[in-house]
């Protein structure tokens, strides 16, 4: 039996200093992984990491101008370290987790905050607040399996710093995240993990440019097209 002949493009990311691209299979995101950000939304516990997803085709390459999304009046930036998985596995130990990493990138987990708030109040899933078109801005991947804990992560809107922190402030380390996620499912090459955001999340308006920077990595930047 043959499949229908739809052409479904494979989402992919630039790899720094390479002519090859990184094909993306799935995008997993970690919620509330910086304590100060958790406090912004009334949470102050060191809960085990929890996960949600975005579709691979939500990816936007750095430097792109995109339309402001529908059904919202309150899109928020969330600066995040992105981990690219190069070797899959199930029940990966924290001691071995770093050997499964292909590389790292800067990313922005855009969120329709008003839709998320409504979903929370009704105890409904967050999918439409997180997994919408153009909701994952991700910069080029740097191929290495370690990034210093003291690296600074920041987010700027039209040049104004809105978020800043250190990767060391993550409640759950990259190794912890990989180990925990792989206890729920089998990770595969091409999977991405967005590892959570520091405090200071806020709106990005039409016409504004938003840039996520992490020491040692290429930035992840985008501009919202102005409303007409």
C-alpha positions, 0 to 999 in steps of 0.5 A: 500500500502506497502513501499519498504523494503529499510533499511534506518538507522536513523542518531543519536548523542551520549548523554553525560552520557547516554546510549541513543542516540538522533535521528536526523530529520533535520539539519538547519544552520544559516548564518552570525550570527557573525558580524566579520565573516560576514565582512570576506565575505563583509557583514556588516549588522544586517540582519534577520537570514537566514537559509540553511540545511544539510541532517541528514546523513551528520553527522559525530561522533566526533573522526572519520577519513573521506575522503577528499570530491570530487569536491573541493580543498578548504574545510573550517572549521566553528566552531558552537554551535549546538542546539538540539530541544526536544519539537517541535512547531510553532511560538515559542516566544523568551520568551519560546524558551529555554524550547524547547531545549533538549541540546547543542553540539559542531559542525563543518559546513564544507563548500566547499568554492570554490563551494560556491563562484562559486554558489554565483557568478552565483546566484545559491543555495549553496546546493552542497557547504554545504550539502555534505557527512560528512559535519556536524561534531557534538560532544556528546549532553549535555542535558541542556537548557541553556549555558552561553553567556560567553562560549568560542568557538574555532577551532583548526587545528593540534593544532593551534587555527584558530577561537576563540570567545564568544557565546555572540558575536552571532548577533542573540541569540539562542532564537531569532534563534528558534523563527525566524525559527519556524515562517517559519516552525514547529520545531520537536523533533530531529531537530538540529540548527547550530547557525553560526560561528565566524571569522577566517574560513579557510581550512582543508587539507588532513591529518589534524585534526580539533577540535571544542571546546566550554566551558562545552561541549565535542569537535567535532573532525575529521581527513581528510584521507591523499591523496594516 
